[in-house]
Amino acid sequence: MQKMGGVNMAKIKVKDNEEMDHALRRFKKECQKSGIISDLRRHEYYEKPSVRRKKKALAAQRKLKKRGRF
């Protein structure tokens, strides 16, 4: 993975005699690891800072509640 101008670029080299399905699967896994897909979903639409703070607080509450279960 390379970082070009603030953009993460996932690259793979297709091996000799490698099927495109396998190469595509490796590319998707590389995108998943680098966080490109989650970043795209997060930037899909604008989220106001107040909404972002509320979501973060709710996630922290869920995490604490889940941690208390076990």
PDB file of N, CA, C, O and CB in Angstrom:
ATOM      1  N   MET A   1       0.849  -1.181   0.000  1.00  0.00           N
ATOM      2  CA  MET A   1       0.000   0.000   0.000  1.00  0.00           C
ATOM      3  C   MET A   1       0.881   1.225   0.000  1.00  0.00           C
ATOM      4  O   MET A   1       1.885   1.278   0.710  1.00  0.00           O
ATOM      5  CB  MET A   1      -0.958   0.008   1.212  1.00  0.00           C
ATOM      6  N   GLN A   2       0.506   2.220  -0.800  1.00  0.00           N
ATOM      7  CA  GLN A   2       1.227   3.474  -0.867  1.00  0.00           C
ATOM      8  C   GLN A   2       0.305   4.600  -0.487  1.00  0.00           C
ATOM      9  O   GLN A   2      -0.916   4.495  -0.598  1.00  0.00           O
ATOM     10  CB  GLN A   2       1.813   3.700  -2.258  1.00  0.00           C
ATOM     11  N   LYS A   3       0.911   5.686  -0.034  1.00  0.00           N
ATOM     12  CA  LYS A   3       0.125   6.876   0.273  1.00  0.00           C
ATOM     13  C   LYS A   3       0.539   7.945  -0.725  1.00  0.00           C
ATOM     14  O   LYS A   3       1.697   8.361  -0.762  1.00  0.00           O
ATOM     15  CB  LYS A   3       0.338   7.356   1.764  1.00  0.00           C
ATOM     16  N   MET A   4      -0.423   8.386  -1.535  1.00  0.00           N
ATOM     17  CA  MET A   4      -0.126   9.371  -2.568  1.00  0.00           C
ATOM     18  C   MET A   4      -1.006  10.595  -2.360  1.00  0.00           C
ATOM     19  O   MET A   4      -2.218  10.530  -2.568  1.00  0.00           O
ATOM     20  CB  MET A   4      -0.339   8.774  -3.984  1.00  0.00           C
ATOM     21  N   GLY A   5      -0.419  11.689  -1.961  1.00  0.00           N
ATOM     22  CA  GLY A   5      -1.163  12.937  -1.826  1.00  0.00           C
ATOM     23  C   GLY A   5      -2.326  12.844  -0.869  1.00  0.00           C
ATOM     24  O   GLY A   5      -3.387  13.410  -1.134  1.00  0.00           O
ATOM     25  N   GLY A   6      -2.155  12.142   0.245  1.00  0.00           N
ATOM     26  CA  GLY A   6      -3.220  12.016   1.225  1.00  0.00           C
ATOM     27  C   GLY A   6      -4.221  10.921   0.903  1.00  0.00           C
ATOM     28  O   GLY A   6      -5.196  10.743   1.634  1.00  0.00           O
ATOM     29  N   VAL A   7      -4.000  10.188  -0.173  1.00  0.00           N
ATOM     30  CA  VAL A   7      -4.918   9.120  -0.569  1.00  0.00           C
ATOM     31  C   VAL A   7      -4.189   7.786  -0.435  1.00  0.00           C
ATOM     32  O   VAL A   7      -3.076   7.625  -0.934  1.00  0.00           O
ATOM     33  CB  VAL A   7      -5.443   9.332  -2.033  1.00  0.00           C
ATOM     34  N   ASN A   8      -4.823   6.835   0.240  1.00  0.00           N
ATOM     35  CA  ASN A   8      -4.234   5.498   0.356  1.00  0.00           C
ATOM     36  C   ASN A   8      -4.461   4.746  -0.935  1.00  0.00           C
ATOM     37  O   ASN A   8      -5.583   4.682  -1.438  1.00  0.00           O
ATOM     38  CB  ASN A   8      -4.834   4.718   1.555  1.00  0.00           C
ATOM     39  N   MET A   9      -3.393   4.177  -1.470  1.00  0.00           N
ATOM     40  CA  MET A   9      -3.490   3.419  -2.706  1.00  0.00           C
ATOM     41  C   MET A   9      -3.117   1.972  -2.419  1.00  0.00           C
ATOM     42  O   MET A   9      -1.988   1.687  -2.020  1.00  0.00           O
ATOM     43  CB  MET A   9      -2.577   4.022  -3.809  1.00  0.00           C
ATOM     44  N   ALA A  10      -4.044   1.074  -2.617  1.00  0.00           N
ATOM     45  CA  ALA A  10      -3.767  -0.348  -2.443  1.00  0.00           C
ATOM     46  C   ALA A  10      -3.319  -0.902  -3.786  1.00  0.00           C
ATOM     47  O   ALA A  10      -3.994  -0.727  -4.801  1.00  0.00           O
ATOM     48  CB  ALA A  10      -5.021  -1.119  -1.900  1.00  0.00           C
ATOM     49  N   LYS A  11      -2.178  -1.569  -3.782  1.00  0.00           N
ATOM     50  CA  LYS A  11      -1.660  -2.145  -5.022  1.00  0.00           C
ATOM     51  C   LYS A  11      -1.291  -3.590  -4.782  1.00  0.00           C
ATOM     52  O   LYS A  11      -0.799  -3.957  -3.715  1.00  0.00           O
ATOM     53  CB  LYS A  11      -0.440  -1.352  -5.543  1.00  0.00           C
ATOM     54  N   ILE A  12      -1.537  -4.402  -5.790  1.00  0.00           N
ATOM     55  CA  ILE A  12      -1.070  -5.784  -5.770  1.00  0.00           C
ATOM     56  C   ILE A  12      -0.463  -6.068  -7.132  1.00  0.00           C
ATOM     57  O   ILE A  12      -0.804  -5.422  -8.123  1.00  0.00           O
ATOM     58  CB  ILE A  12      -2.234  -6.793  -5.434  1.00  0.00           C
ATOM     59  N   LYS A  13       0.430  -7.028  -7.173  1.00  0.00           N
ATOM     60  CA  LYS A  13       0.996  -7.460  -8.450  1.00  0.00           C
ATOM     61  C   LYS A  13       0.372  -8.796  -8.796  1.00  0.00           C
ATOM     62  O   LYS A  13       0.397  -9.736  -8.002  1.00  0.00           O
ATOM     63  CB  LYS A  13       2.560  -7.560  -8.391  1.00  0.00           C
ATOM     64  N   VAL A  14      -0.185  -8.864  -9.990  1.00  0.00           N
ATOM     65  CA  VAL A  14      -0.803 -10.110 -10.440  1.00  0.00           C
ATOM     66  C   VAL A  14       0.313 -11.053 -10.861  1.00  0.00           C
ATOM     67  O   VAL A  14       1.138 -10.721 -11.712  1.00  0.00           O
ATOM     68  CB  VAL A  14      -1.816  -9.864 -11.618  1.00  0.00           C
ATOM     69  N   LYS A  15       0.327 -12.229 -10.256  1.00  0.00           N
ATOM     70  CA  LYS A  15       1.367 -13.209 -10.520  1.00  0.00           C
ATOM     71  C   LYS A  15       1.101 -13.908 -11.846  1.00  0.00           C
ATOM     72  O   LYS A  15      -0.019 -13.893 -12.356  1.00  0.00           O
ATOM     73  CB  LYS A  15       1.451 -14.233  -9.378  1.00  0.00           C
ATOM     74  N   ASP A  16       2.146 -14.520 -12.397  1.00  0.00           N
ATOM     75  CA  ASP A  16       1.975 -15.296 -13.628  1.00  0.00           C
ATOM     76  C   ASP A  16       1.023 -16.456 -13.377  1.00  0.00           C
ATOM     77  O   ASP A  16       1.084 -17.108 -12.335  1.00  0.00           O
ATOM     78  CB  ASP A  16       3.340 -15.818 -14.148  1.00  0.00           C
ATOM     79  N   ASN A  17       0.161 -16.701 -14.321  1.00  0.00           N
ATOM     80  CA  ASN A  17      -0.814 -17.794 -14.260  1.00  0.00           C
ATOM     81  C   ASN A  17      -1.766 -17.685 -13.066  1.00  0.00           C
ATOM     82  O   ASN A  17      -2.288 -18.700 -12.604  1.00  0.00           O
ATOM     83  CB  ASN A  17      -0.088 -19.119 -14.202  1.00  0.00           C
ATOM     84  N   GLU A  18      -1.997 -16.474 -12.564  1.00  0.00           N
ATOM     85  CA  GLU A  18      -2.925 -16.289 -11.453  1.00  0.00           C
ATOM     86  C   GLU A  18      -4.288 -15.885 -12.017  1.00  0.00           C
ATOM     87  O   GLU A  18      -4.384 -15.022 -12.890  1.00  0.00           O
ATOM     88  CB  GLU A  18      -2.394 -15.216 -10.446  1.00  0.00           C
ATOM     89  N   GLU A  19      -5.309 -16.510 -11.514  1.00  0.00           N
ATOM     90  CA  GLU A  19      -6.651 -16.174 -11.974  1.00  0.00           C
ATOM     91  C   GLU A  19      -7.042 -14.801 -11.461  1.00  0.00           C
ATOM     92  O   GLU A  19      -6.589 -14.363 -10.404  1.00  0.00           O
ATOM     93  CB  GLU A  19      -7.670 -17.231 -11.517  1.00  0.00           C
ATOM     94  N   MET A  20      -7.892 -14.129 -12.227  1.00  0.00           N
ATOM     95  CA  MET A  20      -8.319 -12.779 -11.837  1.00  0.00           C
ATOM     96  C   MET A  20      -9.130 -12.804 -10.546  1.00  0.00           C
ATOM     97  O   MET A  20      -9.083 -11.851  -9.769  1.00  0.00           O
ATOM     98  CB  MET A  20      -9.144 -12.135 -12.957  1.00  0.00           C
ATOM     99  N   ASP A  21      -9.875 -13.888 -10.310  1.00  0.00           N
ATOM    100  CA  ASP A  21     -10.650 -13.997  -9.081  1.00  0.00           C
ATOM    101  C   ASP A  21      -9.746 -13.960  -7.854  1.00  0.00           C
ATOM    102  O   ASP A  21     -10.062 -13.310  -6.857  1.00  0.00           O
ATOM    103  CB  ASP A  21     -11.474 -15.279  -9.087  1.00  0.00           C
ATOM    104  N   HIS A  22      -8.611 -14.670  -7.937  1.00  0.00           N
ATOM    105  CA  HIS A  22      -7.680 -14.698  -6.817  1.00  0.00           C
ATOM    106  C   HIS A  22      -7.034 -13.329  -6.623  1.00  0.00           C
ATOM    107  O   HIS A  22      -6.873 -12.863  -5.495  1.00  0.00           O
ATOM    108  CB  HIS A  22      -6.603 -15.770  -7.038  1.00  0.00           C
ATOM    109  N   ALA A  23      -6.666 -12.689  -7.734  1.00  0.00           N
ATOM    110  CA  ALA A  23      -6.052 -11.367  -7.650  1.00  0.00           C
ATOM    111  C   ALA A  23      -7.044 -10.346  -7.078  1.00  0.00           C
ATOM    112  O   ALA A  23      -6.672  -9.496  -6.269  1.00  0.00           O
ATOM    113  CB  ALA A  23      -5.557 -10.914  -9.041  1.00  0.00           C
ATOM    114  N   LEU A  24      -8.300 -10.439  -7.503  1.00  0.00           N
ATOM    115  CA  LEU A  24      -9.327  -9.535  -6.998  1.00  0.00           C
ATOM    116  C   LEU A  24      -9.559  -9.765  -5.511  1.00  0.00           C
ATOM    117  O   LEU A  24      -9.744  -8.808  -4.759  1.00  0.00           O
ATOM    118  CB  LEU A  24     -10.635  -9.719  -7.775  1.00  0.00           C
ATOM    119  N   ARG A  25      -9.553 -11.010  -5.085  1.00  0.00           N
ATOM    120  CA  ARG A  25      -9.724 -11.330  -3.666  1.00  0.00           C
ATOM    121  C   ARG A  25      -8.572 -10.743  -2.841  1.00  0.00           C
ATOM    122  O   ARG A  25      -8.795 -10.192  -1.763  1.00  0.00           O
ATOM    123  CB  ARG A  25      -9.803 -12.864  -3.462  1.00  0.00           C
ATOM    124  N   ARG A  26      -7.328 -10.864  -3.359  1.00  0.00           N
ATOM    125  CA  ARG A  26      -6.177 -10.288  -2.655  1.00  0.00           C
ATOM    126  C   ARG A  26      -6.277  -8.772  -2.594  1.00  0.00           C
ATOM    127  O   ARG A  26      -5.933  -8.167  -1.579  1.00  0.00           O
ATOM    128  CB  ARG A  26      -4.868 -10.698  -3.338  1.00  0.00           C
ATOM    129  N   PHE A  27      -6.752  -8.149  -3.684  1.00  0.00           N
ATOM    130  CA  PHE A  27      -6.906  -6.693  -3.716  1.00  0.00           C
ATOM    131  C   PHE A  27      -7.948  -6.236  -2.702  1.00  0.00           C
ATOM    132  O   PHE A  27      -7.733  -5.258  -1.986  1.00  0.00           O
ATOM    133  CB  PHE A  27      -7.299  -6.224  -5.125  1.00  0.00           C
ATOM    134  N   LYS A  28      -9.074  -6.939  -2.640  1.00  0.00           N
ATOM    135  CA  LYS A  28     -10.121  -6.581  -1.674  1.00  0.00           C
ATOM    136  C   LYS A  28      -9.613  -6.716  -0.250  1.00  0.00           C
ATOM    137  O   LYS A  28      -9.909  -5.874   0.597  1.00  0.00           O
ATOM    138  CB  LYS A  28     -11.363  -7.459  -1.871  1.00  0.00           C
ATOM    139  N   LYS A  29      -8.843  -7.779   0.026  1.00  0.00           N
ATOM    140  CA  LYS A  29      -8.289  -7.981   1.358  1.00  0.00           C
ATOM    141  C   LYS A  29      -7.321  -6.851   1.708  1.00  0.00           C
ATOM    142  O   LYS A  29      -7.301  -6.382   2.846  1.00  0.00           O
ATOM    143  CB  LYS A  29      -7.579  -9.346   1.445  1.00  0.00           C
ATOM    144  N   GLU A  30      -6.520  -6.415   0.736  1.00  0.00           N
ATOM    145  CA  GLU A  30      -5.578  -5.308   0.954  1.00  0.00           C
ATOM    146  C   GLU A  30      -6.334  -4.012   1.253  1.00  0.00           C
ATOM    147  O   GLU A  30      -5.934  -3.243   2.127  1.00  0.00           O
ATOM    148  CB  GLU A  30      -4.662  -5.120  -0.282  1.00  0.00           C
ATOM    149  N   CYS A  31      -7.427  -3.774   0.524  1.00  0.00           N
ATOM    150  CA  CYS A  31      -8.253  -2.579   0.775  1.00  0.00           C
ATOM    151  C   CYS A  31      -8.865  -2.646   2.164  1.00  0.00           C
ATOM    152  O   CYS A  31      -8.940  -1.631   2.857  1.00  0.00           O
ATOM    153  CB  CYS A  31      -9.369  -2.444  -0.292  1.00  0.00           C
ATOM    154  N   GLN A  32      -9.303  -3.826   2.579  1.00  0.00           N
ATOM    155  CA  GLN A  32      -9.906  -4.002   3.902  1.00  0.00           C
ATOM    156  C   GLN A  32      -8.876  -3.717   4.988  1.00  0.00           C
ATOM    157  O   GLN A  32      -9.170  -3.030   5.966  1.00  0.00           O
ATOM    158  CB  GLN A  32     -10.476  -5.431   4.062  1.00  0.00           C
ATOM    159  N   LYS A  33      -7.661  -4.251   4.812  1.00  0.00           N
ATOM    160  CA  LYS A  33      -6.607  -4.062   5.807  1.00  0.00           C
ATOM    161  C   LYS A  33      -6.205  -2.597   5.940  1.00  0.00           C
ATOM    162  O   LYS A  33      -5.965  -2.113   7.046  1.00  0.00           O
ATOM    163  CB  LYS A  33      -5.391  -4.900   5.445  1.00  0.00           C
ATOM    164  N   SER A  34      -6.134  -1.901   4.827  1.00  0.00           N
ATOM    165  CA  SER A  34      -5.670  -0.512   4.853  1.00  0.00           C
ATOM    166  C   SER A  34      -6.761   0.454   5.315  1.00  0.00           C
ATOM    167  O   SER A  34      -6.476   1.618   5.596  1.00  0.00           O
ATOM    168  CB  SER A  34      -5.176  -0.105   3.474  1.00  0.00           C
ATOM    169  N   GLY A  35      -8.012  -0.021   5.395  1.00  0.00           N
ATOM    170  CA  GLY A  35      -9.083   0.830   5.896  1.00  0.00           C
ATOM    171  C   GLY A  35      -9.721   1.715   4.843  1.00  0.00           C
ATOM    172  O   GLY A  35     -10.433   2.661   5.181  1.00  0.00           O
ATOM    173  N   ILE A  36      -9.485   1.429   3.591  1.00  0.00           N
ATOM    174  CA  ILE A  36     -10.038   2.247   2.508  1.00  0.00           C
ATOM    175  C   ILE A  36     -11.557   2.141   2.471  1.00  0.00           C
ATOM    176  O   ILE A  36     -12.247   3.146   2.302  1.00  0.00           O
ATOM    177  CB  ILE A  36      -9.447   1.823   1.154  1.00  0.00           C
ATOM    178  N   ILE A  37     -12.078   0.933   2.628  1.00  0.00           N
ATOM    179  CA  ILE A  37     -13.527   0.717   2.521  1.00  0.00           C
ATOM    180  C   ILE A  37     -14.259   1.401   3.668  1.00  0.00           C
ATOM    181  O   ILE A  37     -15.281   2.054   3.454  1.00  0.00           O
ATOM    182  CB  ILE A  37     -13.852  -0.789   2.510  1.00  0.00           C
ATOM    183  N   SER A  38     -13.736   1.253   4.893  1.00  0.00           N
ATOM    184  CA  SER A  38     -14.391   1.902   6.031  1.00  0.00           C
ATOM    185  C   SER A  38     -14.310   3.419   5.908  1.00  0.00           C
ATOM    186  O   SER A  38     -15.231   4.130   6.310  1.00  0.00           O
ATOM    187  CB  SER A  38     -13.755   1.443   7.354  1.00  0.00           C
ATOM    188  N   ASP A  39     -13.206   3.912   5.353  1.00  0.00           N
ATOM    189  CA  ASP A  39     -13.058   5.354   5.155  1.00  0.00           C
ATOM    190  C   ASP A  39     -14.077   5.866   4.128  1.00  0.00           C
ATOM    191  O   ASP A  39     -14.650   6.942   4.298  1.00  0.00           O
ATOM    192  CB  ASP A  39     -11.621   5.690   4.699  1.00  0.00           C
ATOM    193  N   LEU A  40     -14.293   5.093   3.072  1.00  0.00           N
ATOM    194  CA  LEU A  40     -15.284   5.484   2.067  1.00  0.00           C
ATOM    195  C   LEU A  40     -16.683   5.531   2.665  1.00  0.00           C
ATOM    196  O   LEU A  40     -17.453   6.454   2.395  1.00  0.00           O
ATOM    197  CB  LEU A  40     -15.254   4.515   0.882  1.00  0.00           C
ATOM    198  N   ARG A  41     -17.007   4.529   3.481  1.00  0.00           N
ATOM    199  CA  ARG A  41     -18.332   4.515   4.104  1.00  0.00           C
ATOM    200  C   ARG A  41     -18.506   5.687   5.056  1.00  0.00           C
ATOM    201  O   ARG A  41     -19.589   6.264   5.155  1.00  0.00           O
ATOM    202  CB  ARG A  41     -18.556   3.201   4.850  1.00  0.00           C
ATOM    203  N   ARG A  42     -17.427   6.035   5.757  1.00  0.00           N
ATOM    204  CA  ARG A  42     -17.505   7.146   6.705  1.00  0.00           C
ATOM    205  C   ARG A  42     -17.686   8.483   5.983  1.00  0.00           C
ATOM    206  O   ARG A  42     -18.356   9.378   6.499  1.00  0.00           O
ATOM    207  CB  ARG A  42     -16.245   7.188   7.578  1.00  0.00           C
ATOM    208  N   HIS A  43     -17.098   8.622   4.800  1.00  0.00           N
ATOM    209  CA  HIS A  43     -17.196   9.863   4.037  1.00  0.00           C
ATOM    210  C   HIS A  43     -18.304   9.835   2.989  1.00  0.00           C
ATOM    211  O   HIS A  43     -18.347  10.689   2.104  1.00  0.00           O
ATOM    212  CB  HIS A  43     -15.881  10.152   3.368  1.00  0.00           C
ATOM    213  N   GLU A  44     -19.187   8.864   3.087  1.00  0.00           N
ATOM    214  CA  GLU A  44     -20.257   8.735   2.093  1.00  0.00           C
ATOM    215  C   GLU A  44     -21.178   9.958   2.115  1.00  0.00           C
ATOM    216  O   GLU A  44     -21.664  10.391   1.070  1.00  0.00           O
ATOM    217  CB  GLU A  44     -21.073   7.453   2.346  1.00  0.00           C
ATOM    218  N   TYR A  45     -21.415  10.506   3.297  1.00  0.00           N
ATOM    219  CA  TYR A  45     -22.224  11.705   3.420  1.00  0.00           C
ATOM    220  C   TYR A  45     -21.670  12.520   4.582  1.00  0.00           C
ATOM    221  O   TYR A  45     -20.978  11.986   5.449  1.00  0.00           O
ATOM    222  CB  TYR A  45     -23.735  11.357   3.633  1.00  0.00           C
ATOM    223  N   TYR A  46     -21.975  13.810   4.599  1.00  0.00           N
ATOM    224  CA  TYR A  46     -21.456  14.694   5.637  1.00  0.00           C
ATOM    225  C   TYR A  46     -22.155  14.411   6.962  1.00  0.00           C
ATOM    226  O   TYR A  46     -23.373  14.239   7.017  1.00  0.00           O
ATOM    227  CB  TYR A  46     -21.636  16.173   5.236  1.00  0.00           C
ATOM    228  N   GLU A  47     -21.372  14.369   8.004  1.00  0.00           N
ATOM    229  CA  GLU A  47     -21.894  14.132   9.331  1.00  0.00           C
ATOM    230  C   GLU A  47     -21.497  15.329  10.203  1.00  0.00           C
ATOM    231  O   GLU A  47     -20.317  15.652  10.335  1.00  0.00           O
ATOM    232  CB  GLU A  47     -21.358  12.778   9.923  1.00  0.00           C
ATOM    233  N   LYS A  48     -22.498  15.975  10.790  1.00  0.00           N
ATOM    234  CA  LYS A  48     -22.213  17.142  11.612  1.00  0.00           C
ATOM    235  C   LYS A  48     -21.366  16.726  12.816  1.00  0.00           C
ATOM    236  O   LYS A  48     -21.485  15.602  13.304  1.00  0.00           O
ATOM    237  CB  LYS A  48     -23.528  17.825  12.074  1.00  0.00           C
ATOM    238  N   PRO A  49     -20.514  17.634  13.292  1.00  0.00           N
ATOM    239  CA  PRO A  49     -19.673  17.300  14.442  1.00  0.00           C
ATOM    240  C   PRO A  49     -20.476  16.896  15.674  1.00  0.00           C
ATOM    241  O   PRO A  49     -20.041  16.031  16.435  1.00  0.00           O
ATOM    242  CB  PRO A  49     -18.791  18.471  14.784  1.00  0.00           C
ATOM    243  N   SER A  50     -21.644  17.509  15.884  1.00  0.00           N
ATOM    244  CA  SER A  50     -22.452  17.145  17.050  1.00  0.00           C
ATOM    245  C   SER A  50     -22.961  15.705  16.919  1.00  0.00           C
ATOM    246  O   SER A  50     -22.987  14.968  17.905  1.00  0.00           O
ATOM    247  CB  SER A  50     -23.642  18.124  17.213  1.00  0.00           C
ATOM    248  N   VAL A  51     -23.357  15.310  15.735  1.00  0.00           N
ATOM    249  CA  VAL A  51     -23.827  13.943  15.501  1.00  0.00           C
ATOM    250  C   VAL A  51     -22.668  12.969  15.683  1.00  0.00           C
ATOM    251  O   VAL A  51     -22.845  11.882  16.235  1.00  0.00           O
ATOM    252  CB  VAL A  51     -24.442  13.801  14.078  1.00  0.00           C
ATOM    253  N   ARG A  52     -21.486  13.358  15.221  1.00  0.00           N
ATOM    254  CA  ARG A  52     -20.304  12.509  15.363  1.00  0.00           C
ATOM    255  C   ARG A  52     -19.979  12.285  16.843  1.00  0.00           C
ATOM    256  O   ARG A  52     -19.641  11.174  17.250  1.00  0.00           O
ATOM    257  CB  ARG A  52     -19.096  13.139  14.636  1.00  0.00           C
ATOM    258  N   ARG A  53     -20.084  13.358  17.646  1.00  0.00           N
ATOM    259  CA  ARG A  53     -19.825  13.240  19.084  1.00  0.00           C
ATOM    260  C   ARG A  53     -20.847  12.327  19.756  1.00  0.00           C
ATOM    261  O   ARG A  53     -20.495  11.514  20.610  1.00  0.00           O
ATOM    262  CB  ARG A  53     -19.845  14.625  19.744  1.00  0.00           C
ATOM    263  N   LYS A  54     -22.126  12.466  19.362  1.00  0.00           N
ATOM    264  CA  LYS A  54     -23.171  11.617  19.943  1.00  0.00           C
ATOM    265  C   LYS A  54     -22.928  10.151  19.614  1.00  0.00           C
ATOM    266  O   LYS A  54     -23.071   9.288  20.481  1.00  0.00           O
ATOM    267  CB  LYS A  54     -24.556  12.045  19.436  1.00  0.00           C
ATOM    268  N   LYS A  55     -22.564   9.865  18.373  1.00  0.00           N
ATOM    269  CA  LYS A  55     -22.291   8.481  17.979  1.00  0.00           C
ATOM    270  C   LYS A  55     -21.110   7.920  18.759  1.00  0.00           C
ATOM    271  O   LYS A  55     -21.124   6.765  19.184  1.00  0.00           O
ATOM    272  CB  LYS A  55     -22.017   8.394  16.470  1.00  0.00           C
ATOM    273  N   LYS A  56     -20.091   8.748  18.942  1.00  0.00           N
ATOM    274  CA  LYS A  56     -18.912   8.305  19.662  1.00  0.00           C
ATOM    275  C   LYS A  56     -19.256   8.006  21.124  1.00  0.00           C
ATOM    276  O   LYS A  56     -18.783   7.019  21.687  1.00  0.00           O
ATOM    277  CB  LYS A  56     -17.804   9.364  19.575  1.00  0.00           C
ATOM    278  N   ALA A  57     -20.086   8.868  21.737  1.00  0.00           N
ATOM    279  CA  ALA A  57     -20.488   8.658  23.132  1.00  0.00           C
ATOM    280  C   ALA A  57     -21.338   7.390  23.266  1.00  0.00           C
ATOM    281  O   ALA A  57     -21.159   6.625  24.213  1.00  0.00           O
ATOM    282  CB  ALA A  57     -21.272   9.884  23.658  1.00  0.00           C
ATOM    283  N   LEU A  58     -22.253   7.166  22.332  1.00  0.00           N
ATOM    284  CA  LEU A  58     -23.081   5.952  22.363  1.00  0.00           C
ATOM    285  C   LEU A  58     -22.233   4.692  22.192  1.00  0.00           C
ATOM    286  O   LEU A  58     -22.477   3.676  22.842  1.00  0.00           O
ATOM    287  CB  LEU A  58     -24.153   6.012  21.266  1.00  0.00           C
ATOM    288  N   ALA A  59     -21.247   4.771  21.319  1.00  0.00           N
ATOM    289  CA  ALA A  59     -20.366   3.623  21.118  1.00  0.00           C
ATOM    290  C   ALA A  59     -19.577   3.328  22.388  1.00  0.00           C
ATOM    291  O   ALA A  59     -19.375   2.164  22.736  1.00  0.00           O
ATOM    292  CB  ALA A  59     -19.408   3.876  19.943  1.00  0.00           C
ATOM    293  N   ALA A  60     -19.133   4.370  23.080  1.00  0.00           N
ATOM    294  CA  ALA A  60     -18.398   4.175  24.336  1.00  0.00           C
ATOM    295  C   ALA A  60     -19.299   3.552  25.399  1.00  0.00           C
ATOM    296  O   ALA A  60     -18.855   2.685  26.153  1.00  0.00           O
ATOM    297  CB  ALA A  60     -17.829   5.517  24.845  1.00  0.00           C
ATOM    298  N   GLN A  61     -20.561   3.983  25.468  1.00  0.00           N
ATOM    299  CA  GLN A  61     -21.506   3.403  26.427  1.00  0.00           C
ATOM    300  C   GLN A  61     -21.751   1.925  26.132  1.00  0.00           C
ATOM    301  O   GLN A  61     -21.770   1.096  27.042  1.00  0.00           O
ATOM    302  CB  GLN A  61     -22.836   4.172  26.401  1.00  0.00           C
ATOM    303  N   ARG A  62     -21.940   1.604  24.845  1.00  0.00           N
ATOM    304  CA  ARG A  62     -22.149   0.204  24.454  1.00  0.00           C
ATOM    305  C   ARG A  62     -20.940  -0.648  24.821  1.00  0.00           C
ATOM    306  O   ARG A  62     -21.076  -1.780  25.284  1.00  0.00           O
ATOM    307  CB  ARG A  62     -22.429   0.101  22.944  1.00  0.00           C
ATOM    308  N   LYS A  63     -19.747  -0.079  24.603  1.00  0.00           N
ATOM    309  CA  LYS A  63     -18.522  -0.808  24.904  1.00  0.00           C
ATOM    310  C   LYS A  63     -18.410  -1.090  26.403  1.00  0.00           C
ATOM    311  O   LYS A  63     -18.053  -2.198  26.802  1.00  0.00           O
ATOM    312  CB  LYS A  63     -17.299  -0.020  24.417  1.00  0.00           C
ATOM    313  N   LEU A  64     -18.715  -0.083  27.238  1.00  0.00           N
ATOM    314  CA  LEU A  64     -18.663  -0.271  28.680  1.00  0.00           C
ATOM    315  C   LEU A  64     -19.714  -1.280  29.146  1.00  0.00           C
ATOM    316  O   LEU A  64     -19.443  -2.119  30.005  1.00  0.00           O
ATOM    317  CB  LEU A  64     -18.863   1.066  29.394  1.00  0.00           C
ATOM    318  N   LYS A  65     -20.900  -1.191  28.578  1.00  0.00           N
ATOM    319  CA  LYS A  65     -21.964  -2.124  28.934  1.00  0.00           C
ATOM    320  C   LYS A  65     -21.597  -3.548  28.552  1.00  0.00           C
ATOM    321  O   LYS A  65     -21.842  -4.483  29.314  1.00  0.00           O
ATOM    322  CB  LYS A  65     -23.271  -1.724  28.261  1.00  0.00           C
ATOM    323  N   LYS A  66     -21.016  -3.709  27.387  1.00  0.00           N
ATOM    324  CA  LYS A  66     -20.595  -5.025  26.917  1.00  0.00           C
ATOM    325  C   LYS A  66     -19.471  -5.569  27.798  1.00  0.00           C
ATOM    326  O   LYS A  66     -19.438  -6.759  28.113  1.00  0.00           O
ATOM    327  CB  LYS A  66     -20.139  -4.955  25.446  1.00  0.00           C
ATOM    328  N   ARG A  67     -18.562  -4.699  28.187  1.00  0.00           N
ATOM    329  CA  ARG A  67     -17.436  -5.120  29.013  1.00  0.00           C
ATOM    330  C   ARG A  67     -17.923  -5.571  30.392  1.00  0.00           C
ATOM    331  O   ARG A  67     -17.333  -6.471  30.990  1.00  0.00           O
ATOM    332  CB  ARG A  67     -16.410  -3.976  29.152  1.00  0.00           C
ATOM    333  N   GLY A  68     -18.985  -4.959  30.897  1.00  0.00           N
ATOM    334  CA  GLY A  68     -19.522  -5.304  32.200  1.00  0.00           C
ATOM    335  C   GLY A  68     -20.247  -6.624  32.238  1.00  0.00           C
ATOM    336  O   GLY A  68     -20.470  -7.173  33.317  1.00  0.00           O
ATOM    337  N   ARG A  69     -20.621  -7.149  31.090  1.00  0.00           N
ATOM    338  CA  ARG A  69     -21.362  -8.410  31.027  1.00  0.00           C
ATOM    339  C   ARG A  69     -20.530  -9.605  31.444  1.00  0.00           C
ATOM    340  O   ARG A  69     -21.035 -10.533  32.076  1.00  0.00           O
ATOM    341  CB  ARG A  69     -21.882  -8.630  29.639  1.00  0.00           C
ATOM    342  N   PHE A  70     -19.268  -9.583  31.095  1.00  0.00           N
ATOM    343  CA  PHE A  70     -18.434 -10.777  31.292  1.00  0.00           C
ATOM    344  C   PHE A  70     -17.659 -10.733  32.545  1.00  0.00           C
ATOM    345  O   PHE A  70     -16.914 -11.666  32.843  1.00  0.00           O
ATOM    346  CB  PHE A  70     -17.502 -10.960  30.167  1.00  0.00           C
TER     347      PHE A  70
END
